[in-house]
Amino acid sequence: MSASFLPYGRQAIDDSDIEAVVDVLRGDWLTTGPATDAFDAAFAAAVGARHAVSCCNGTAALHLALAGLGVGEGDTCVVPAITFMATANAARYCGAEVAFADVDPDTGLMTPDTLEAALARAEGTARVVLPVHLAGQCGPLEEIERCAALAGAVLVEDASHAAGSSYRGEPVGNGRHSAAATFSFHPVKTIAAGEGGAVTTNDDALAARLRKLRSHGIERDPALHRRQAGEPWWHEMQMLGWNYRLSDIHAALARSQLARLPDFVARRQALAKAYDVALQDVSPHLRPLARTRACNPCLHLYPVRIDFEALGRSRSEVMEALKARGIGTQVHYIPVPDQPYYLDRYGRHDLPGAQHYYARTLSLPLFVGMEDGDPERVVAALAEVLGL
């Protein structure tokens, strides 16, 4: 059993990853080169989508997806209250408003009922619904897709946590229920690129727009130029875009990591199972994240639900006591509507599910490099700290 400090998450880098990056450093292209194209093709194949368009981070992926769909002023995007703030911020970058949906207090996920309530508040302006696969777990995508369609909105899955997860036996991100899905390759995610993200889609036209938008809206294909100049250097900025490109250095690391995705999934699922077993019957005031039907998650996080009030412990006290025992934890997430920017813009929301989830959640260490006995070590320390 390891006695070393356990952070809540960290990357898993091996010699094959280092060699992949070194190969790029020794080559001719550090960015906008063949490694990025190779990663895009490999990631699309891995999730079963027609296209993957990589970019510099998961926030950029969300922004690109919404901008590519033409989201703008007068539109509303529906976002669950429990998520990282980037999901909502991407809508604001496009000039759209945000309607926050409440979540299931035991999963932290948007539900069809909470979506319908948020759509009603949007009063006919909803353009996009962004279900967030919190910790790597999906809600009922068919029902959420149906609710969105009835309101004239499309789905963009925020799958930043969900690389390697599957829904009804198919990879998350394959586009069966959504116009696009977005991913993050931050170091604590299942696949690390250092920083990186991607949008997957089955829409050829959307993919073409995304590729232009990630590079200042520039079109380099002479066959698609509006002015047939004939000069070999000619290129056209056909829309306003951004410098959201993924470098070949990052793409090489991400592609190397992608080759190990099946191993990462198996290890994370084994560690999650060990946590589940260790938490059985410890206390009704300490429970794992509730699981949804139809989703086989590759958990990016291992959140537990703790009734701090009933146990007479504050979350801060518990986190500090665990840290002293060599165990790092984190809180995912503060409800986004409670952030000052959104409070100032929309006022306070009555979202009891989100508040209940937030009050009890704590993310325990989960990463590929953990040892077999670490989940039991963590649960034993947590039970001791909670007085169980």
N, C-alpha and C positions, 0 to 999 in steps of 0.2 A: 504494500500500500504506500503510495507516494506521500511524502511529508512536505513536498515543495508547495509554493504558493500557487493556488489555482485561480486564474482570472476567470471572469464570466465567459470569455471567448477569446480565441486567438487563431492565427493562421497556422497551416501545416505545410511547411516548405521542405522539399527534399532535393537531392542532387539533380534529379531530372528537371526540376523547375529552374534551378540555378543554371544548368547547362543550356536550357532553352533561352534564357535571357542573355547569357554570354554569347550564344550564336548570333543573336540580333546585334549585340554590341560590336561583334567582329564583322558584321555584314555591311551592306551599303545603305540600308534603310533603318532609321530610328523611329520614323513616324510616317503615316500615310503610305504604307508599303504593303508587301505581301503577307506579313504576319497578321495584320488586321483583317485582311480579306480571308485568310485561312481560318482565323478564329470565328469570324462571322458565319462561315459555311459550316464549321464544326458545331457551333452552338445551335444553329438552326436545326441541324440533323439530330442533335441530342434531345431537343424538346419536341421535335416533330412538326416544326413550323416551316413555311416556305421561305421565310426571310428572317434573318437576325441582323440588326443594325447596331453595332457597338458604339459606345460613346464614353466620355471621360468619367462619368459616375452615375449612380442611380438617380440622383435628382435631375441630372440632364436628361436621362432616359424618360422620366415622367414629363418633363417640359417638352421634349421633342415629340412624344406621343400625342400630347394635347395640341401642340402647335400644328403638327402634321394633320390632325383631324379638323383644323380650322377653328378651334375653340377661341373665343374672343369676348369682347364687351357685349353685354346683354345675355350671355350664357351663364349657366350655373353648373358646377360640378359637385356631385354628392360624394362626400368623403366620410369614412367612419371616424368617430371622435378619438378612438384609440389607434394611433399610428404615429410614425415619425412625422414631424411637421412638413417635410418635403412634399408629401402627398397633396396637402392643401396648398402649399406655396406654389406648386407648379401651375395650379389653376389661376392664382393671382398673377403670376408672371405673364399669363396670356390675357390678362384683363378681365377674366371671368370672376364671378362670385362663388362662394362656397356655402353649401348647405350641409351641416354636420348631421350624420346619422348616428343614433345611439347604437350600442352593441350589446350582445349577449353578455351578462355579467360573469359567466363562467368560462367563456371562450375568448372574449374580447373582439368577436367578429360581428360585422354588420349582418343583420338577418333580413329576410324578406319583409317582415313587419316594420322593422326600424327604417328600412329603405323606403317603404311606402309613406311613412310619416314624413321623412325628409323630402321626398318628391312632392308631397302636398305643400310643404313650406316653400318649395321652389316655385310654385304657382305657374307651372307651364314653361319655365325657362331652363329646365334640366337638359343638358346636352350630353354629359358623360357621367357615368357612375363608376367609381373607383373602389371596388372591393379590395381590401388589403388582406393578404394571406399571412396573418400575424403568426410569428414564430415558425412559419412554414406550413401552416394549416389552412385549408380552404373551407369556406362555407358552402351552402347549396347553390352552386353556380347556375344550374338550370332555372331555379326559381328567381334568383336575382336577375338573370338575363331577361326573364319574362316580365318582371316588374319594370325593368328599365325600358324595355321595348314598348310596353303599354304607355309609357310616358314620353316616347319619342327619343329616348336616350340610348347610347351605346355603352358597352362595357370596355374599360381599360383596366386590366388586372394589375394591381401593384403587387408583383410577385418578388419583390426585393429579398424576401426571406425564404423563398420557396424553390430555389434551384434544387432539383433532385426529388421534389415532391411529386406525387401523382394523384390524379382525381379520376375516379371510376376506371382505374387501370391505365390511364393515359397520362403522359407527362404534362405537368403544369407548364403553360406557355405555348401549347400547340394551337391555340386560336379557335378551338371548337365553340367556345361560348363568348368570345370577346373579339373586338376589333384589333386589340393589341395587348401585349403583356410586357411589363417592364421588370428588369432585374438589376441587382446591385452586386458588384464584386469587391466590396470593401473587405479588408482583411479578416473581420470576424464572421463574414458570411461563408457559406459552404464552399464556394469557389473564390479565391483571392486573385485580384489583379494588381494589388497595391491600392489603386483606385480604378474604378471602371463600372460600366453599366451596359445595358443592351435593351433594345426594343425588339420583340418578335411579333410577326404579323403574317397573315396569309394574303394580304391585299397588296398586289404588285404596285399599284399607283401610290399607296401610302408609303411603302418601302422606298420608292424612288424619291418621294418628298423628304422622307427622313434623312436619306443619304445626302441630299442637298442642304437641308437645314443644319446638319451637324458640321458643315463646312462653309458657312457664310452664304448659303443659298447659291453656291457656284455650280454651274453645269459645264463639264469639260468635254462631253461627247459632241463632236461636230454635227452629228445627225440631229441633235436636239437643240442646236443653237437657233436663235431667232434671227440673227444676222449671219449670213453665210460669208464670213470674212476671208476664209481661206488661209490666214496666217497661222503658222504652226504653234504660236504662243497663245492664240486666241482662247479666251474662256469668258463665260458670261455669268454675272450675278443676276439670277432671275427672280430671287425672292430674298427677303431679309432673314438671314440665319445667324448662326453663332459658331464660335470655334469650340465645338464639343467633341472633337475627334479623340479617339483612343490611340495612344502611341503604340508603335510596334513592340516596344519594350514591355508595356503592360499587356498587350495582346498575346505575346509569346508566353508570359507567365500564366495568363488566364487559360490559354489553350493547353498548356502542360497540365494545369490543375484539372481541366475538364476531362482529360484522359483518365484521371483517377476518380472521377465523380462516383462511379459505382462503389468503389471502396469507401469513399467518404460517406455515402448514403448508408451503407451497411454498418459502418462504425458508429455513426450518429444514432442510428436506430437501435443498435445494441446498447449504447450508453443510456438512451432514453428508456429502454425497457428495464435496465438495471435500476434507474431512478424509480420507475413505476413500482417495481417489486419492493424496493426499500421503503417506499412511502405507504405501502399497504398497511392499514390498521394502526398507523402511528397515532393519529388523532383526527377526529372530524374537523378540527380547526386547522389542519394542514393537509392540503389536497393538491394533486397535480392539476395542470391545466385540463379542463374538460375537453374531450375529443369529439370530433364530428364524424358522422357517417360518410362513407364514400371517399374520404381522403386518406391516403397513405402518406403521412408527412415525413419529410426529411427535416427534422426540427433544427432550425438555426438557433433557437433559444430554448431553454427549459424553464418556463415560468411555473411557479407554484402559487397556490392561493392560500394565504395565511390570514386568519381572523385575529389580527393584532389586538384589537380591542378586547375580545373575549379572553385572550391569553395575557393581557396586562403588560404587553411589550410594545414599544414604539418600533416602527420600521428602521429608523435611524439607529436605535440601540442594537437591534438585531444585526444590521449590516456591519456596524463597528465591531461587535463581538465576534462575528464570523471572520472579519478581516484579521483580527488578532489571532485567530486560529488558522490563518493561512488560506482563507477562502474568500474570493472576490464575488460580489453580487452587483446587480444593477436593477433599475426600475424601467420597464418598457410598457407603457409610456405615460407621461403626464398628458391628460386629455388636451388635444390641440385647441379646442374652443376656450380653454382656460388660459392660453398664452395671451399676454397683454395685447399684442397686435390684433388678435381676433376678438378679444373682449371689447376693445375699443371700437372695432368695426361692426360687430354684430350683437353685442350685449351678451348677457349670461344666458346659457341654454339649460333647459331642464332635461338632462340626459342621465337618468338614474343608473342605467346599466353601466355606462362608462365610469361614473363615479364609484360605483360598487366594485367594478373590476380594478380600477386604479388603487383604491384603498387597500386591496388585499394582495396585489401582485408583487412578486419578487423573482428575478431571473437568477437561477443557479448556474454554476459553471457547466458549459457544454462545448467541447471542442475535440477534434479528432485525436489529439495527442494525450488525452486523459488516459490514465491506467484503469484496468478493469475494476479495481476496488475503490476508485475515487467517488463514484456516486454514493456508495454506502458510507464512506468517510464524510461526505458533505451532509447527508441526511442525518447521520449520528450527531454531528456538530450542531446542525440546525435544531434537532430535537432537544439537545442539551441547553442551547441558548434560550429556547422557548419554554424550558421547564417541563418538557413532556416525558 
